[in-house]
Amino acid sequence: MKKMINAPADFVQETVEGIIAAYGDRLTLLNGDFRMVMSNRPGREGKVGIVTGGGSGHLPLFLGYVGDGMVDGCAVGNVFASPSAGKMSELIKACDFGSGVLCLYGNYGGDNMNFKMACDEAEFEDIETRIVTAADDVASAPAELAQKRRGVAGLIYAYKIAGAAADERRSLDEVADAAKKALGNIRSMGVALSPCIVPEVGEPTFSIPDDEIEIGMGIHGEKGIEVCKMLTADETAAVILKKIVADMQLEAGDEVSVMINGLGATPLEEQMILYRAVHRTLDEMGVSVFMPHIGEFATSMEMAGLSVTIFKLDEELKRLLRAPASTPFYTNANK
């Protein structure tokens, strides 16, 4: 294993410490605990708080979206492991600005269990909460079992929409409904070319021959739907779009935002080549693109590969997507 780290057991703490050292004017640790990152943003009284959480190893997801116009706090777990319910509960209390707290995160078993326990505890202290989970990975379950799908890069769009709705001082139910509306119009699928190495494990999470590609693999190395010989960028885009379009039924005249998300070791040039193919296909379908997102938004350590997310828009979702947002790892000013 070759990694620019110190002791593997210190990986998560030292990562968070580095982030606070770099962005301590915008972020803070709740009670000095590296497991709970909060925004320093002033003037949040009366707005709905938004809390997220998840395992480390996916930067900028999850804590990279704590900031203006997006998420107020993030509970930090070990690599690919859920944060504890206790940390989530503390964070929910700290992010209650008087109008309740939305817990917005990916659809994974440990996160679901722990956030539900944390919300139950918050309710005992008269803090109203709502839970909304991202389940946008079309490769992880068929449409009739969509509630079982994994949450992947589409979660970033949900952060953006919910954050903008909260900044409009909408009610807790209205902010939750905005997040649900967004996620109902979001579909994603990824491909992997090489594995990643969890520092405390010290060996690859899976193996794949140099001349093959895995279609539909998850961001923790979950098994995909097919392994085949290596495809070109155009062929890869065609495979992904065929699956997504069949699931969300895009039509001529629709408008979407497209996210090309590098998984950690895919050069931006290659992401642009794939975006070229996606854009061309959508244009041929009569579908226009608004605010494309191209870069690393939800990674998997040093995994090579990428995912494509399609976010179908209406005028309300466009306005919320365009509303200002700025975190240490995200801005929509350049989109």
C-alpha positions as semicolon CSV with decimal commas, in nm:
position;residue;x (nm);y (nm);z (nm)
1;M;0,000;0,000;0,000
2;K;0,135;0,341;-0,105
3;K;-0,051;0,631;0,054
4;M;0,049;0,978;0,171
5;I;-0,062;0,913;0,530
6;N;0,082;0,859;0,876
7;A;-0,067;0,581;1,090
8;P;-0,370;0,422;0,917
9;A;-0,568;0,442;1,242
10;D;-0,527;0,822;1,240
11;F;-0,645;0,870;0,882
12;V;-0,991;1,011;0,955
13;Q;-0,889;1,238;1,243
14;E;-0,591;1,381;1,059
15;T;-0,802;1,440;0,748
16;V;-1,055;1,643;0,947
17;E;-0,777;1,827;1,130
18;G;-0,629;1,925;0,796
19;I;-0,964;2,054;0,675
20;I;-1,013;2,262;0,990
21;A;-0,658;2,397;0,962
22;A;-0,734;2,507;0,605
23;Y;-1,091;2,628;0,649
24;G;-1,126;2,710;1,017
25;D;-1,272;3,049;0,927
26;R;-1,572;2,868;0,775
27;L;-1,594;2,541;0,967
28;T;-1,572;2,438;1,331
29;L;-1,573;2,118;1,535
30;L;-1,865;2,076;1,774
31;N;-1,718;2,043;2,125
32;G;-1,375;2,009;1,961
33;D;-1,473;1,663;1,833
34;F;-1,345;1,569;1,487
35;R;-1,650;1,346;1,445
36;M;-1,882;1,652;1,423
37;V;-1,817;1,930;1,172
38;M;-2,035;2,243;1,166
39;S;-2,059;2,562;0,966
40;N;-1,943;2,890;1,120
41;R;-2,202;3,075;0,914
42;P;-2,378;3,349;1,113
43;G;-2,743;3,454;1,093
44;R;-2,907;3,113;1,078
45;E;-3,164;3,176;1,352
46;G;-3,512;3,068;1,249
47;K;-3,409;2,858;0,951
48;V;-3,440;2,482;0,918
49;G;-3,113;2,310;1,006
50;I;-2,976;2,047;0,768
51;V;-2,757;1,766;0,896
52;T;-2,585;1,490;0,703
53;G;-2,337;1,216;0,780
54;G;-2,162;0,910;0,649
55;G;-1,837;0,723;0,627
56;S;-1,507;0,886;0,540
57;G;-1,321;0,812;0,219
58;H;-1,557;0,999;-0,013
59;L;-1,439;1,361;0,000
60;P;-1,587;1,603;-0,082
61;L;-1,885;1,391;0,030
62;F;-2,006;1,429;0,304
63;L;-1,847;1,701;0,516
64;G;-1,729;1,896;0,213
65;Y;-2,080;2,031;0,167
66;V;-2,104;2,198;0,507
67;G;-2,133;2,569;0,436
68;D;-2,342;2,852;0,298
69;G;-2,654;2,745;0,112
70;M;-2,608;2,373;0,168
71;V;-2,557;2,169;0,488
72;D;-2,517;2,301;0,844
73;G;-2,344;2,002;1,005
74;C;-2,195;1,661;0,928
75;A;-2,132;1,355;1,143
76;V;-1,808;1,182;1,042
77;G;-1,766;0,805;1,043
78;N;-1,464;0,584;0,986
79;V;-1,376;0,494;0,628
80;F;-1,686;0,347;0,463
81;A;-1,858;0,318;0,804
82;S;-2,152;0,502;0,956
83;P;-2,104;0,765;1,227
84;S;-2,252;0,679;1,565
85;A;-2,608;0,766;1,663
86;G;-2,470;0,961;1,958
87;K;-2,267;1,197;1,738
88;M;-2,562;1,241;1,505
89;S;-2,785;1,327;1,800
90;E;-2,544;1,589;1,934
91;L;-2,517;1,744;1,590
92;I;-2,894;1,757;1,540
93;K;-2,930;1,948;1,867
94;A;-2,655;2,192;1,770
95;C;-2,810;2,252;1,426
96;D;-3,160;2,327;1,556
97;F;-3,201;2,700;1,493
98;G;-3,563;2,704;1,602
99;S;-3,743;2,547;1,306
100;G;-3,641;2,183;1,327
101;V;-3,375;1,976;1,151
102;L;-3,373;1,784;0,824
103;C;-3,145;1,477;0,820
104;L;-3,039;1,426;0,459
105;Y;-2,804;1,140;0,371
106;G;-2,747;0,833;0,154
107;N;-2,957;0,518;0,174
108;Y;-2,727;0,278;0,362
109;G;-2,819;0,041;0,645
110;G;-2,594;0,176;0,921
111;D;-2,676;0,539;0,844
112;N;-3,050;0,464;0,838
113;M;-3,040;0,287;1,173
114;N;-2,826;0,548;1,347
115;F;-3,006;0,854;1,212
116;K;-3,342;0,708;1,316
117;M;-3,211;0,654;1,670
118;A;-3,065;1,005;1,674
119;C;-3,393;1,158;1,557
120;D;-3,585;0,966;1,823
121;E;-3,353;1,110;2,087
122;A;-3,391;1,462;1,947
123;E;-3,769;1,430;1,955
124;F;-3,748;1,359;2,329
125;E;-3,595;1,705;2,362
126;D;-3,873;1,863;2,155
127;I;-3,662;1,905;1,842
128;E;-3,870;1,830;1,535
129;T;-3,688;1,628;1,270
130;R;-3,746;1,482;0,926
131;I;-3,543;1,218;0,739
132;V;-3,489;1,219;0,362
133;T;-3,255;0,965;0,202
134;A;-3,094;0,968;-0,141
135;A;-3,148;0,647;-0,338
136;D;-3,040;0,748;-0,688
137;D;-2,822;0,455;-0,803
138;V;-3,027;0,283;-1,076
139;A;-2,785;-0,010;-1,091
140;S;-2,845;-0,113;-0,732
141;A;-3,213;-0,215;-0,758
142;P;-3,491;-0,219;-1,020
143;A;-3,748;0,061;-1,040
144;E;-4,010;-0,138;-0,850
145;L;-3,765;-0,161;-0,557
146;A;-3,635;0,195;-0,587
147;Q;-3,655;0,245;-0,210
148;K;-3,370;-0,007;-0,177
149;R;-3,134;0,176;-0,408
150;R;-2,804;0,316;-0,283
151;G;-2,746;0,687;-0,249
152;V;-2,453;0,814;-0,457
153;A;-2,355;1,146;-0,617
154;G;-2,715;1,261;-0,664
155;L;-2,709;1,350;-0,294
156;I;-2,509;1,663;-0,377
157;Y;-2,796;1,801;-0,583
158;A;-3,031;1,726;-0,293
159;Y;-2,804;1,920;-0,055
160;K;-2,816;2,214;-0,295
161;I;-3,194;2,217;-0,332
162;A;-3,268;2,163;0,038
163;G;-3,011;2,423;0,138
164;A;-3,164;2,685;-0,091
165;A;-3,514;2,604;0,034
166;A;-3,399;2,639;0,396
167;D;-3,240;2,976;0,315
168;E;-3,580;3,090;0,188
169;R;-3,702;3,022;0,542
170;R;-3,940;2,750;0,430
171;S;-4,087;2,525;0,699
172;L;-3,933;2,190;0,792
173;D;-4,192;1,998;0,591
174;E;-4,143;2,229;0,293
175;V;-3,764;2,185;0,299
176;A;-3,805;1,808;0,325
177;D;-4,053;1,815;0,036
178;A;-3,808;2,014;-0,178
179;A;-3,538;1,752;-0,113
180;K;-3,782;1,470;-0,196
181;K;-3,891;1,644;-0,515
182;A;-3,529;1,679;-0,623
183;L;-3,441;1,319;-0,545
184;G;-3,750;1,197;-0,729
185;N;-3,600;1,353;-1,042
186;I;-3,242;1,231;-0,997
187;R;-3,085;0,913;-1,133
188;S;-2,719;0,802;-1,123
189;M;-2,499;0,516;-1,234
190;G;-2,125;0,456;-1,211
191;V;-1,847;0,243;-1,356
192;A;-1,521;0,132;-1,199
193;L;-1,184;0,068;-1,364
194;S;-0,974;-0,008;-1,055
195;P;-1,026;-0,065;-0,681
196;C;-0,943;0,148;-0,381
197;I;-0,755;0,063;-0,061
198;V;-0,903;0,136;0,282
199;P;-0,603;0,248;0,495
200;E;-0,671;0,022;0,793
201;V;-0,729;-0,278;0,564
202;G;-0,422;-0,220;0,350
203;E;-0,533;-0,413;0,044
204;P;-0,771;-0,352;-0,249
205;T;-1,144;-0,377;-0,183
206;F;-1,189;-0,584;-0,500
207;S;-0,996;-0,676;-0,814
208;I;-1,061;-0,613;-1,180
209;P;-0,835;-0,702;-1,475
210;D;-0,667;-0,416;-1,662
211;D;-0,869;-0,484;-1,977
212;E;-1,212;-0,488;-1,805
213;I;-1,465;-0,241;-1,665
214;E;-1,735;-0,301;-1,405
215;I;-2,071;-0,142;-1,484
216;G;-2,285;-0,023;-1,194
217;M;-2,036;-0,065;-0,911
218;G;-2,111;0,124;-0,588
219;I;-1,888;0,379;-0,416
220;H;-1,783;0,125;-0,150
221;G;-1,696;-0,138;-0,408
222;E;-2,043;-0,296;-0,405
223;K;-2,089;-0,540;-0,689
224;G;-2,214;-0,394;-1,016
225;I;-2,449;-0,541;-1,274
226;E;-2,192;-0,648;-1,532
227;V;-1,819;-0,688;-1,593
228;C;-1,714;-0,655;-1,954
229;K;-1,414;-0,576;-2,170
230;M;-1,296;-0,217;-2,151
231;L;-1,520;0,033;-2,332
232;T;-1,443;0,365;-2,496
233;A;-1,573;0,685;-2,335
234;D;-1,852;0,708;-2,594
235;E;-1,951;0,346;-2,535
236;T;-1,947;0,394;-2,158
237;A;-2,167;0,703;-2,184
238;A;-2,412;0,513;-2,404
239;V;-2,439;0,224;-2,156
240;I;-2,497;0,455;-1,859
241;L;-2,744;0,684;-2,035
242;K;-2,948;0,394;-2,169
243;K;-3,002;0,267;-1,815
244;I;-3,078;0,611;-1,669
245;V;-3,309;0,726;-1,948
246;A;-3,510;0,404;-1,931
247;D;-3,565;0,469;-1,561
248;M;-3,662;0,837;-1,575
249;Q;-3,813;0,866;-1,925
250;L;-3,655;1,183;-2,059
251;E;-3,834;1,346;-2,352
252;A;-3,762;1,618;-2,607
253;G;-3,805;1,958;-2,446
254;D;-3,690;1,844;-2,100
255;E;-3,413;2,029;-1,920
256;V;-3,158;1,858;-1,696
257;S;-2,844;1,920;-1,499
258;V;-2,569;1,665;-1,564
259;M;-2,304;1,562;-1,312
260;I;-1,994;1,376;-1,423
261;N;-1,836;1,263;-1,098
262;G;-1,482;1,130;-1,083
263;L;-1,439;0,856;-0,824
264;G;-1,088;0,961;-0,719
265;A;-0,834;0,867;-0,985
266;T;-0,998;0,964;-1,313
267;P;-0,843;1,271;-1,476
268;L;-1,063;1,571;-1,546
269;E;-0,975;1,540;-1,914
270;E;-1,137;1,195;-1,924
271;Q;-1,441;1,327;-1,739
272;M;-1,474;1,599;-2,004
273;I;-1,452;1,344;-2,283
274;L;-1,735;1,147;-2,127
275;Y;-1,938;1,465;-2,070
276;R;-1,894;1,542;-2,440
277;A;-2,062;1,213;-2,525
278;V;-2,342;1,259;-2,271
279;H;-2,412;1,614;-2,389
280;R;-2,416;1,509;-2,754
281;T;-2,664;1,227;-2,687
282;L;-2,894;1,450;-2,481
283;D;-2,881;1,716;-2,753
284;E;-2,984;1,457;-3,011
285;M;-3,279;1,370;-2,786
286;G;-3,385;1,733;-2,767
287;V;-3,290;1,757;-2,397
288;S;-3,104;2,072;-2,289
289;V;-2,842;2,092;-2,012
290;F;-2,843;2,354;-1,735
291;M;-2,549;2,405;-1,498
292;P;-2,336;2,096;-1,572
293;H;-2,127;1,971;-1,278
294;I;-1,799;1,807;-1,382
295;G;-1,532;1,707;-1,132
296;E;-1,499;1,509;-0,809
297;F;-1,811;1,535;-0,593
298;A;-1,838;1,191;-0,428
299;T;-1,523;0,982;-0,446
300;S;-1,412;0,640;-0,331
301;M;-1,054;0,694;-0,214
302;E;-0,828;0,634;-0,517
303;M;-1,076;0,430;-0,721
304;A;-1,057;0,490;-1,096
305;G;-1,393;0,535;-1,261
306;L;-1,680;0,778;-1,264
307;S;-2,053;0,817;-1,230
308;V;-2,313;1,007;-1,429
309;T;-2,607;1,179;-1,260
310;I;-2,904;1,324;-1,447
311;F;-3,124;1,573;-1,260
312;K;-3,451;1,655;-1,439
313;L;-3,550;2,015;-1,374
314;D;-3,853;2,239;-1,364
315;E;-3,853;2,614;-1,301
316;E;-3,860;2,579;-0,921
317;L;-3,572;2,331;-0,914
318;K;-3,372;2,548;-1,156
319;R;-3,414;2,851;-0,931
320;L;-3,310;2,658;-0,620
321;L;-3,013;2,507;-0,803
322;R;-2,900;2,853;-0,913
323;A;-2,937;3,009;-0,564
324;P;-2,594;3,101;-0,418
325;A;-2,399;2,829;-0,237
326;S;-2,042;2,822;-0,114
327;T;-1,857;2,563;0,095
328;P;-1,485;2,486;0,117
329;F;-1,536;2,220;-0,152
330;Y;-1,829;2,347;-0,359
331;T;-1,956;2,661;-0,529
332;N;-2,217;2,696;-0,797
333;A;-2,074;3,034;-0,905
334;N;-1,866;2,854;-1,171
335;K;-2,138;2,621;-1,297
